Amino acid sequence: MREKSSTHSTWRDFCWAVFLAGGFFFVIGFVYGVLSGVAVPLQDPTPAERALEKFHLQISQWLVVAGACLSVGGFFIILGKEIIRQLFRD
């Protein structure tokens, strides 16, 4: 049985950390949108309220998109590395 290198373990840990950080950002963005009231828009907002709502919506959307990109990117890096490892193993 072959001993795994510390580089492999470090790389795998980094990929999992990216994947989990993405999930964390996604959930935080979703929760922020709900708590800031973006999920339920105001019925008759003033221009100042509309601007504030747009600001909160942008923050929520950026967090959700960043989280989704990190999670999907981390998943495909892990998957791709595993496929390459299986193809070129001894």
BAFI-3210 file (N, C-alpha, C; in Angstrom, 3 decimals, decimal comma, padded with zeros to 6 digits):
// residues 90
n [1|2|3|4|5|6|7|8|9|10|11|12|13|14|15|16|17|18|19|20|21|22|23|24|25|26|27|28|29|30|31|32|33|34|35|36|37|38|39|40|41|42|43|44|45|46|47|48|49|50|51|52|53|54|55|56|57|58|59|60|61|62|63|64|65|66|67|68|69|70|71|72|73|74|75|76|77|78|79|80|81|82|83|84|85|86|87|88|89|90]
n.u [000,834|000,511|001,834|000,096|000,815|001,644|001,044|-001,076|-003,083|-003,200|-003,987|-006,485|-007,815|-007,818|-009,465|-011,896|-012,323|-012,765|-015,105|-016,884|-016,781|-017,997|-020,606|-021,244|-021,165|-023,259|-025,514|-025,411|-025,830|-028,435|-029,862|-029,295|-030,656|-033,301|-033,540|-033,013|-035,221|-035,503|-036,576|-039,308|-040,679|-041,239|-044,509|-045,291|-042,832|-040,746|-038,485|-036,004|-036,262|-036,516|-033,969|-032,386|-033,378|-032,594|-029,817|-029,440|-030,430|-028,524|-026,229|-027,057|-027,450|-024,839|-023,465|-024,777|-024,249|-021,424|-021,006|-022,232|-020,596|-018,102|-018,723|-019,544|-017,257|-015,312|-016,369|-016,120|-013,357|-012,504|-013,784|-012,629|-009,908|-010,009|-010,874|-008,700|-006,719|-007,618|-007,375|-004,633|-003,396|-001,137]
n.v [-001,172|002,176|005,184|008,197|011,416|014,517|016,724|015,986|015,646|018,240|019,698|018,513|019,209|021,992|022,266|021,237|023,151|025,438|024,641|024,366|026,975|028,308|027,276|028,376|031,177|031,267|030,543|032,593|034,843|034,319|034,294|036,889|038,349|037,657|038,558|041,287|042,171|042,075|039,907|040,168|042,626|046,148|047,677|050,277|051,979|054,748|056,887|056,844|054,557|052,679|052,839|051,971|049,384|048,322|048,405|046,552|044,279|043,937|043,334|040,921|039,342|039,279|037,899|035,406|034,596|034,558|032,594|030,377|030,110|029,522|027,091|025,398|025,570|024,515|021,928|020,900|021,045|019,215|016,918|016,772|016,463|013,996|012,343|012,603|011,536|008,883|008,092|008,180|006,616|004,311]
n.w [000,000|-000,799|000,522|001,027|-000,289|001,367|-000,110|-001,763|000,142|001,200|-001,057|-001,562|000,804|000,503|-001,780|-000,794|001,176|-000,390|-001,695|000,510|001,534|-000,557|-000,351|002,123|001,548|-000,308|001,239|003,169|001,520|000,625|003,068|003,935|001,961|002,582|005,248|004,960|003,711|000,992|-000,277|-000,048|-001,644|-001,110|-001,160|-002,035|-002,550|-001,589|-003,467|-002,089|-000,479|-002,497|-003,672|-001,529|-001,254|-003,723|-003,390|-001,261|-002,530|-004,560|-003,034|-001,858|-004,168|-005,239|-003,230|-003,322|-005,981|-005,984|-004,040|-005,285|-007,551|-006,346|-005,035|-007,179|-008,788|-007,010|-006,714|-009,358|-009,694|-007,769|-008,785|-011,389|-010,744|-009,466|-011,570|-013,331|-011,691|-011,487|-014,162|-014,651|-012,733|-011,169]
ca.u [000,000|001,317|001,563|-000,336|001,690|000,981|000,565|-002,404|-003,995|-003,350|-004,775|-007,857|-008,370|-008,062|-010,646|-013,071|-012,524|-013,384|-016,476|-017,678|-016,885|-019,026|-021,908|-021,447|-021,526|-024,574|-026,521|-025,386|-026,493|-029,869|-030,385|-029,214|-031,765|-034,558|-033,557|-033,026|-036,531|-035,471|-037,422|-040,671|-040,508|-042,203|-045,626|-045,259|-041,625|-040,257|-037,224|-034,928|-036,472|-036,229|-032,508|-031,865|-033,769|-031,718|-028,496|-029,479|-030,615|-027,236|-025,356|-027,565|-027,184|-023,397|-023,092|-025,313|-023,514|-020,057|-021,086|-022,526|-019,389|-017,097|-019,148|-019,497|-015,849|-014,671|-016,859|-015,537|-011,923|-012,395|-014,178|-011,610|-008,678|-010,256|-010,894|-007,309|-006,002|-008,023|-006,867|-003,172|-002,829|-000,211]
ca.v [000,000|003,367|006,285|009,402|012,559|015,616|017,657|015,517|015,946|019,693|020,112|018,058|020,057|023,311|022,170|021,118|024,447|026,317|024,169|024,712|028,437|028,667|026,983|029,355|032,449|031,113|030,590|033,941|035,737|034,042|034,749|038,354|038,840|037,491|039,417|042,700|042,493|042,068|038,812|040,700|044,037|047,111|047,869|051,621|052,560|056,075|056,728|056,474|053,158|051,888|052,807|051,108|048,019|047,916|048,184|045,278|043,233|043,706|042,628|039,549|038,640|039,051|036,830|034,141|034,230|034,204|031,299|029,339|029,921|028,823|025,701|024,654|025,483|023,548|020,592|020,436|020,834|017,928|015,873|016,681|015,900|012,567|011,672|012,560|010,597|007,536|007,780|008,055|005,906|003,214]
ca.w [000,000|-000,975|001,447|000,322|-000,026|002,072|-001,126|-002,168|001,241|001,283|-002,218|-001,330|001,864|-000,078|-002,651|000,064|001,834|-001,395|-001,879|001,697|001,595|-001,527|000,262|003,181|000,923|-000,919|002,306|003,753|000,566|000,656|004,359|003,930|001,142|003,312|006,434|004,600|003,160|-000,465|-000,745|-000,122|-001,962|-000,573|-002,079|-002,622|-001,955|-001,979|-004,209|-001,163|-000,113|-003,693|-003,814|-000,463|-001,604|-004,828|-002,799|-000,537|-003,520|-005,213|-002,092|-001,753|-005,420|-005,363|-002,308|-003,830|-007,197|-005,589|-003,371|-006,276|-008,372|-005,543|-004,814|-008,438|-009,157|-006,119|-007,047|-010,608|-009,484|-007,068|-009,731|-012,433|-010,178|-009,220|-012,871|-013,811|-010,834|-011,862|-015,480|-014,669|-011,569|-011,496]
c.u [000,878|000,874|001,160|000,565|000,900|000,449|-000,843|-003,435|-004,246|-004,214|-006,244|-008,534|-008,691|-009,317|-011,929|-013,369|-013,180|-014,839|-017,365|-017,820|-017,935|-020,425|-022,250|-021,870|-022,910|-025,671|-026,575|-026,075|-027,992|-030,496|-030,367|-030,351|-033,093|-034,635|-033,593|-034,334|-036,570|-036,406|-038,880|-040,560|-041,603|-043,289|-045,597|-044,030|-041,352|-038,966|-036,048|-035,054|-036,153|-034,712|-031,881|-032,178|-032,885|-030,318|-028,445|-029,652|-029,299|-026,269|-025,773|-027,237|-025,699|-022,935|-023,563|-024,525|-022,083|-020,039|-021,340|-021,296|-018,307|-017,471|-019,040|-018,047|-015,098|-015,082|-016,190|-014,026|-011,707|-012,704|-013,118|-010,322|-008,839|-010,274|-009,473|-006,508|-006,345|-007,462|-005,378|-002,581|-002,014|-000,907]
c.v [001,235|004,455|007,518|010,572|013,658|016,646|017,280|015,877|017,447|020,203|019,733|018,904|021,450|023,294|022,046|022,432|025,436|025,936|024,573|026,218|028,933|028,417|027,980|030,707|032,390|031,249|031,983|034,938|035,558|034,570|036,275|038,959|038,741|038,457|040,906|043,110|042,498|040,991|039,241|042,204|044,911|047,387|049,227|052,362|053,984|055,873|056,332|055,007|052,234|051,749|051,891|049,637|047,486|047,599|046,832|044,093|042,906|042,962|041,159|038,754|038,342|037,928|035,467|033,691|033,818|032,835|030,162|029,060|029,167|027,352|024,867|024,496|024,476|022,129|020,065|020,268|019,483|016,777|015,682|016,071|014,401|011,783|011,532|011,554|009,152|007,128|007,485|007,351|004,703|001,882]
c.w [000,000|-000,010|000,639|000,699|000,684|001,087|-001,566|-001,101|001,354|000,145|-002,030|-000,262|001,350|-000,950|-001,842|000,782|000,877|-001,592|-000,703|001,870|000,610|-000,990|001,348|002,591|000,302|000,132|002,933|002,824|000,565|001,939|004,434|003,113|001,862|004,492|006,095|003,939|001,649|-001,019|-000,879|-000,377|-001,346|-001,614|-002,775|-002,079|-002,442|-002,773|-003,300|-000,745|-001,294|-003,899|-002,763|-000,748|-002,731|-004,313|-002,086|-001,489|-004,222|-004,304|-001,995|-003,008|-005,588|-004,433|-002,814|-005,060|-006,858|-004,908|-004,341|-007,139|-007,597|-005,348|-006,082|-008,897|-008,307|-006,433|-008,313|-010,526|-008,794|-008,030|-010,813|-011,931|-009,929|-010,527|-013,415|-012,989|-011,201|-013,234|-015,485|-013,478|-012,039|-011,498]
res [m|r|e|k|s|s|t|h|s|t|w|r|d|f|c|w|a|v|f|l|a|g|g|f|f|f|v|i|g|f|v|y|g|v|l|s|g|v|a|v|p|l|q|d|p|t|p|a|e|r|a|l|e|k|f|h|l|q|i|s|q|w|l|v|v|a|g|a|c|l|s|v|g|g|f|f|i|i|l|g|k|e|i|i|r|q|l|f|r|d]
***
